[in-house]
Every structure is written in structure tokens, then in C-alpha cells.
Amino acid sequence: MAHINFISDLKEVITQKLSRLGHPPVPEEDIDTLLIRSLNLARRVPPIIKWTVMPSNELARKSLLPEIRLGLEQFIKKAESGQNLKPHLSKKSDEPDYKDLMFYDWEVFHFHLGTNSNPNHNEFVKRTGALLFAIADSNTARMYLIDIHPHRGGFTNQNLLRIVKDNWAEILAPHTLNRVIELDSNWSDNDIDSLRKAGINPILQIPDGPVLLSMGGGITTAGTSRLNIMDADIIKTDVRQLQELFTQPTYGVAAYFKSRYAKNWEELTFKVRSFETRMEIMEIEEMTTGEFVQFTEFSIPLAKLLTELEELREQEDS
């Protein structure tokens, strides 16, 4: 039997990643906790891609101070050219246990618009009292710039949802309670702050608009992301299923390594070398041959593995 323990490998990979960021796990942390912490880091930072930036009509018409206008223009150029936007995030964006309650509830990012480096934290831009609130859809590479609002009160400002409804109603459609026409009463912005801190997910009605569930998946009673918990469970299940499929002789993995390298199944050792939490990309190495295989979808049949291995062999032989 080949040596395979993908869950143990995954735990090792995530441990190394968190340790490099200065947040090493404690020994008793299990794979669930590690995955949740890793997902919390990954989801709160937009991927480095070339974004199609879409400012709202309200933002386009907004009167801004010159330094904030310049900061916004620089931010848009960075987003459109595929630069790293992490310097504009909270200084806590490298903390795997930081609780961004607005993001968990509405999946809305907040960006600082400084034009120079922060003197105390060079990896971030200078902090600004006015924040840019935006939604970043990595599936479509569209970044929706909602509005710029003072830090105080911005994180529970329901007018942001009204702007989303007026400009891009399609964003709200998956989170709309279609059979609920109207609520007897609606929560205030201050209520939302209190409810989030208590781990309660408010159902809101946008003025003259739909009734919404949490766009970001919601908040647990511990103040963590419900979506991170669900995704961690899915990833763990997928990795276990991948390992189970990997060992099935009907998929011919053993036959491939036998014909390619004259290696028997019991001589092989497979190890997870890297895992990208956001995209669920996992790279596996067969240690005795140095053969690497990258998986981007864990639940697919392992016929894909054999196809990729054959393609690698053809590239080497050509």
C-alpha cells in the first residue's frame, strides 16, 4: 500500500503558512480550526487580479476632499492593473483570528485611501478617516465601489445596501427572501452593531427594496464566520474523498507509476506540498519519483490525474 495521509499533510502545510505569518498554531489545534483560521485570512484579502472597477452613481457624483479623491484614483489604478490591494486593508488583515463582522455579515470590504506608506507599518498605506466600501467578486473579476463613508458608523450603514440595490440589484438576488414582502419593523444601524457583536444575524429590509439575509454567510455566536466553518468542513471532506479515490486501483494510478517508473504501489509515497485555500488548489508530490500533480477540483474522478500525468510525460518526451 502506498503511503498517503492527505489530512495530516494538509495540517502541516497550513501550520507552516500560519507560522510564516507570525501566528503559529498551538499543538492541540485540529485540522478544522486550522482550516477556519486559514480561510479567515484568505477571504479577507482580495486576490491579485486585474479588476473591472464599477463605481456606483452615488460615488461618481460624490464631492470628495482632494487627498481622498487622489487616494481613490490611485486605488482604482491599482485594482485595474492587478496590483496587490492588501496595503489598503486593515492592519489586522494578517491576523488569522481577526473578526471582521461587517465582512462576515455583508461581505463588504473596507479600504483605506492613503497615498503614502504608513510610517509605523510600511506594508500598509497611511490610514484615512474616510473609507471606501466595496464588494469584490473574484468569479467575475468585478469590483463594485459602493461609497466612501467616515469610519465612524460606516460598518453598519444600511445606505450602503440601498446603493447596491439601486446600482446592481443582481448582487442582492441570491440573498433575497422573495416570499417576504415587508417586515413589521427594521433594525437601526446601532441595532445591527449590537446584534453582530452578539452573534445574531439580522434580517434587513432595504428602504423601498427587498428583505435580505446575510450576504456574507453570517456570524456565529462566537463572532466567527459561518461561511468559513462550512467551507472548512467541505474542504476536509473533499480531501478525504480525494485520498480514498486516489487509492482505488480501478483508476490506474498504480499502473501508471509501474509503467512509467517501474515502481510498485507499496514503494510510492504521496504528499501534499501546497494548498491554496481560496481557490482550493492542492499540489501533490510522489516523493520517490518527484512527480507533481495539481488538483483544482477535489471531487472529480481521478481520470483527470492520469490525463495530467500523461500530458506531463508527453511534455518531457517532446
C-alpha positions as CSV (number, residue, x, y, z in Angstrom):
1,M,0.0,0.0,0.0
2,A,1.4,3.4,-0.9
3,H,2.0,5.9,1.9
4,I,-0.8,8.5,1.8
5,N,-2.2,10.8,4.6
6,F,-3.5,13.9,2.9
7,I,-5.2,15.3,6.0
8,S,-2.0,15.1,8.0
9,D,-0.1,16.7,5.1
10,L,-2.8,19.5,4.8
11,K,-2.4,20.2,8.5
12,E,1.3,20.5,8.1
13,V,1.0,22.9,5.1
14,I,-1.4,25.2,6.9
15,T,0.7,25.2,10.0
16,Q,3.7,26.3,8.1
17,K,1.7,29.1,6.4
18,L,0.4,30.5,9.6
19,S,3.8,30.2,11.2
20,R,5.4,32.3,8.4
21,L,2.9,35.0,9.2
22,G,3.9,35.0,12.8
23,H,0.8,33.2,14.1
24,P,1.9,29.6,14.7
25,P,-0.9,27.2,15.8
26,V,-0.8,25.7,19.3
27,P,-0.1,22.0,19.3
28,E,-3.6,21.0,20.2
29,E,-5.3,22.7,17.2
30,D,-7.1,20.3,15.0
31,I,-7.5,20.5,11.2
32,D,-10.9,22.1,11.5
33,T,-9.5,25.0,13.5
34,L,-6.5,25.4,11.2
35,L,-8.7,25.5,8.1
36,I,-11.0,28.1,9.6
37,R,-8.1,30.3,10.5
38,S,-6.6,29.9,7.1
39,L,-9.9,30.7,5.3
40,N,-10.3,33.7,7.5
41,L,-7.0,35.1,6.2
42,A,-7.7,34.2,2.6
43,R,-11.3,35.5,2.3
44,R,-10.5,38.9,3.8
45,V,-7.9,39.8,1.1
46,P,-9.0,40.4,-2.5
47,P,-7.0,38.2,-5.0
48,I,-4.3,39.9,-7.1
49,I,-6.1,40.1,-10.4
50,K,-7.0,42.8,-12.9
51,W,-10.3,44.0,-11.7
52,T,-13.1,45.6,-13.7
53,V,-13.9,48.5,-11.4
54,M,-17.5,49.7,-11.3
55,P,-18.2,52.8,-9.2
56,S,-21.7,53.5,-8.1
57,N,-23.6,56.5,-9.4
58,E,-23.5,57.9,-5.9
59,L,-19.8,57.6,-5.6
60,A,-19.2,59.1,-9.1
61,R,-21.2,62.2,-8.1
62,K,-19.7,62.5,-4.6
63,S,-17.8,65.6,-3.6
64,L,-14.5,64.5,-2.0
65,L,-11.6,66.2,-0.4
66,P,-8.6,66.4,-2.8
67,E,-6.5,63.9,-0.9
68,I,-9.3,61.4,-0.7
69,R,-10.1,61.9,-4.4
70,L,-6.4,61.3,-5.2
71,G,-6.4,58.2,-3.0
72,L,-9.5,56.8,-4.8
73,E,-7.9,57.4,-8.2
74,Q,-4.7,55.6,-7.1
75,F,-6.7,52.7,-5.7
76,I,-8.7,52.3,-8.9
77,K,-5.5,52.2,-11.0
78,K,-4.0,49.6,-8.7
79,A,-7.2,47.4,-8.9
80,E,-7.4,47.7,-12.7
81,S,-3.7,46.9,-13.3
82,G,-3.7,43.9,-11.0
83,Q,-1.7,45.2,-8.1
84,N,-1.9,44.0,-4.5
85,L,-4.7,45.8,-2.7
86,K,-3.8,44.4,0.7
87,P,-1.9,47.6,1.8
88,H,-5.3,49.3,1.8
89,L,-6.9,46.9,4.2
90,S,-6.9,46.9,8.0
91,K,-3.6,46.4,9.7
92,K,-5.1,43.3,11.2
93,S,-5.5,41.6,7.8
94,D,-2.5,39.3,8.7
95,E,-4.2,38.1,11.9
96,P,-6.0,34.8,11.3
97,D,-8.3,35.4,14.3
98,Y,-9.3,38.9,13.5
99,K,-13.1,39.2,13.4
100,D,-14.4,41.4,10.5
101,L,-18.1,41.4,11.4
102,M,-19.2,43.6,8.5
103,F,-17.5,41.3,6.1
104,Y,-19.0,38.2,7.7
105,D,-22.4,39.8,7.5
106,W,-22.5,41.7,4.2
107,E,-19.2,40.6,2.5
108,V,-18.3,44.2,2.0
109,F,-14.6,45.2,2.1
110,H,-13.4,48.5,3.6
111,F,-10.3,50.1,2.1
112,H,-8.1,53.0,3.3
113,L,-7.3,55.6,0.7
114,G,-3.9,56.9,1.9
115,T,-1.5,57.8,-0.9
116,N,1.7,57.2,1.1
117,S,3.0,54.4,3.3
118,N,2.0,54.2,6.9
119,P,5.1,55.4,8.8
120,N,4.6,52.8,11.5
121,H,3.6,49.9,9.2
122,N,5.3,50.3,5.8
123,E,3.4,47.4,4.3
124,F,0.2,49.4,4.6
125,V,-0.9,52.8,3.2
126,K,-1.5,55.6,5.6
127,R,-4.8,55.3,7.4
128,T,-7.7,57.5,6.4
129,G,-10.8,58.5,8.4
130,A,-12.8,58.1,5.2
131,L,-13.1,54.5,4.0
132,L,-14.0,53.1,0.6
133,F,-16.6,50.3,0.9
134,A,-16.7,47.8,-1.9
135,I,-17.8,44.3,-3.0
136,A,-15.2,42.2,-4.8
137,D,-16.5,39.3,-6.9
138,S,-13.4,37.2,-7.9
139,N,-15.6,34.9,-10.0
140,T,-16.3,37.8,-12.4
141,A,-13.3,39.9,-11.6
142,R,-15.7,42.8,-10.9
143,M,-15.1,45.2,-8.1
144,Y,-18.2,47.2,-7.1
145,L,-17.2,50.5,-5.4
146,I,-20.2,51.4,-3.3
147,D,-19.4,54.6,-1.4
148,I,-16.9,56.5,0.7
149,H,-18.0,57.0,4.2
150,P,-16.4,58.1,7.5
151,H,-15.0,55.3,9.6
152,R,-17.5,56.0,12.4
153,G,-20.8,54.5,11.5
154,G,-19.7,53.1,8.2
155,F,-19.7,49.5,9.1
156,T,-23.4,49.3,9.8
157,N,-24.6,52.0,7.4
158,Q,-27.6,50.4,5.7
159,N,-27.5,53.1,3.0
160,L,-24.6,51.0,1.5
161,L,-27.2,48.2,0.8
162,R,-29.6,50.7,-0.7
163,I,-26.8,51.9,-3.1
164,V,-26.1,48.3,-4.1
165,K,-29.8,47.7,-4.8
166,D,-30.1,50.9,-6.9
167,N,-26.9,50.1,-8.9
168,W,-26.5,46.4,-9.1
169,A,-29.7,44.7,-7.9
170,E,-28.4,41.4,-9.3
171,I,-25.9,41.2,-6.4
172,L,-28.7,41.0,-3.9
173,A,-30.9,38.5,-5.7
174,P,-29.3,35.3,-4.3
175,H,-29.7,36.7,-0.7
176,T,-33.3,37.9,-1.1
177,L,-36.3,36.4,0.8
178,N,-38.6,36.5,-2.2
179,R,-41.7,35.4,-0.3
180,V,-41.3,38.1,2.4
181,I,-42.7,41.4,1.1
182,E,-42.2,43.5,4.2
183,L,-41.0,43.5,7.8
184,D,-43.1,44.9,10.6
185,S,-40.1,46.9,11.7
186,N,-36.5,47.2,10.7
187,W,-33.3,47.3,12.7
188,S,-31.4,50.6,13.1
189,D,-27.7,50.9,12.3
190,N,-27.0,50.8,16.0
191,D,-29.1,47.7,16.4
192,I,-27.0,46.0,13.7
193,D,-23.8,46.7,15.6
194,S,-25.2,45.2,18.8
195,L,-26.7,42.2,17.0
196,R,-23.4,41.4,15.2
197,K,-21.4,41.5,18.5
198,A,-23.9,39.1,20.0
199,G,-23.5,36.7,17.1
200,I,-27.0,37.3,15.8
201,N,-27.6,37.8,12.0
202,P,-30.2,40.5,11.4
203,I,-32.7,40.1,8.6
204,L,-33.0,43.5,7.0
205,Q,-35.3,45.3,4.6
206,I,-33.6,47.8,2.3
207,P,-35.7,51.0,2.0
208,D,-38.1,50.5,-0.8
209,G,-36.3,47.2,-1.5
210,P,-36.1,43.5,-0.7
211,V,-35.7,41.7,2.5
212,L,-32.2,40.3,2.8
213,L,-30.3,37.5,4.6
214,S,-26.6,38.0,5.3
215,M,-24.7,38.3,2.0
216,G,-21.5,37.1,3.6
217,G,-22.9,33.9,5.1
218,G,-23.5,35.3,8.6
219,I,-21.8,35.4,12.1
220,T,-21.7,32.6,14.7
221,T,-22.3,33.1,18.4
222,A,-18.5,33.1,18.8
223,G,-18.2,36.0,16.4
224,T,-16.7,34.0,13.6
225,S,-17.7,33.5,10.0
226,R,-20.3,30.8,9.4
227,L,-19.1,30.5,5.8
228,N,-15.6,29.8,6.9
229,I,-16.9,26.9,9.1
230,M,-18.9,25.4,6.3
231,D,-16.1,25.8,3.8
232,A,-13.6,24.2,6.2
233,D,-15.9,21.2,6.5
234,I,-16.3,20.9,2.8
235,I,-12.6,21.1,2.2
236,K,-11.8,18.4,4.8
237,T,-14.5,16.1,3.3
238,D,-13.2,16.7,-0.3
239,V,-9.6,16.0,0.7
240,R,-10.6,12.7,2.4
241,Q,-12.6,11.7,-0.6
242,L,-9.6,12.5,-2.8
243,Q,-7.4,10.3,-0.8
244,E,-10.0,7.5,-0.9
245,L,-10.3,7.8,-4.7
246,F,-6.5,8.0,-5.0
247,T,-6.0,4.6,-3.6
248,Q,-8.6,2.8,-5.8
249,P,-6.9,0.5,-8.2
250,T,-9.6,1.0,-10.8
251,Y,-8.3,4.4,-11.6
252,G,-4.9,3.1,-12.7
253,V,-2.6,5.3,-10.6
254,A,-0.6,2.3,-9.5
255,A,-0.4,1.1,-13.1
256,Y,0.8,4.5,-14.3
257,F,3.7,4.6,-11.9
258,K,4.6,1.0,-12.6
259,S,4.8,1.6,-16.3
260,R,6.4,5.0,-16.1
261,Y,8.9,4.4,-13.3
262,A,8.9,0.7,-12.6
263,K,7.7,1.4,-9.1
264,N,5.4,-0.9,-7.2
265,W,2.4,0.6,-5.4
266,E,3.9,-0.1,-1.9
267,E,7.0,1.8,-2.9
268,L,5.2,5.1,-3.5
269,T,4.7,8.0,-1.1
270,F,2.3,10.8,-1.9
271,K,2.5,14.0,0.0
272,V,0.6,17.3,-0.2
273,R,3.1,20.0,-0.9
274,S,0.9,23.1,-1.2
275,F,-2.7,24.2,-0.7
276,E,-4.3,27.4,-1.8
277,T,-7.3,27.9,0.5
278,R,-9.2,30.5,-1.6
279,M,-9.1,28.5,-4.9
280,E,-8.9,25.0,-3.4
281,I,-5.8,24.2,-5.4
282,M,-3.7,21.4,-3.9
283,E,-0.4,20.2,-5.3
284,I,0.7,16.6,-4.5
285,E,4.2,15.1,-5.0
286,E,5.1,11.5,-5.4
287,M,8.2,11.6,-3.3
288,T,10.3,8.7,-4.9
289,T,9.8,10.0,-8.4
290,G,9.4,13.7,-7.9
291,E,6.2,13.7,-10.0
292,F,3.9,16.6,-9.2
293,V,0.2,16.8,-9.8
294,Q,-2.1,19.8,-9.2
295,F,-5.7,19.4,-8.3
296,T,-8.2,22.3,-8.7
297,E,-11.4,20.3,-8.2
298,F,-11.2,17.6,-5.5
299,S,-14.4,15.8,-6.2
300,I,-13.7,14.9,-9.9
301,P,-12.8,11.3,-10.9
302,L,-9.1,10.5,-10.9
303,A,-9.1,10.0,-14.6
304,K,-8.1,13.7,-14.6
305,L,-5.0,12.7,-12.7
306,L,-4.0,10.2,-15.3
307,T,-4.6,12.7,-18.1
308,E,-2.4,15.2,-16.4
309,L,0.3,12.7,-15.8
310,E,0.3,11.6,-19.4
311,E,0.5,15.3,-20.5
312,L,3.5,15.8,-18.3
313,R,5.1,12.7,-19.7
314,E,4.5,13.9,-23.3
315,Q,6.0,17.3,-22.5
316,E,9.1,15.6,-21.1
317,D,9.5,13.3,-24.1
318,S,9.0,16.1,-26.7
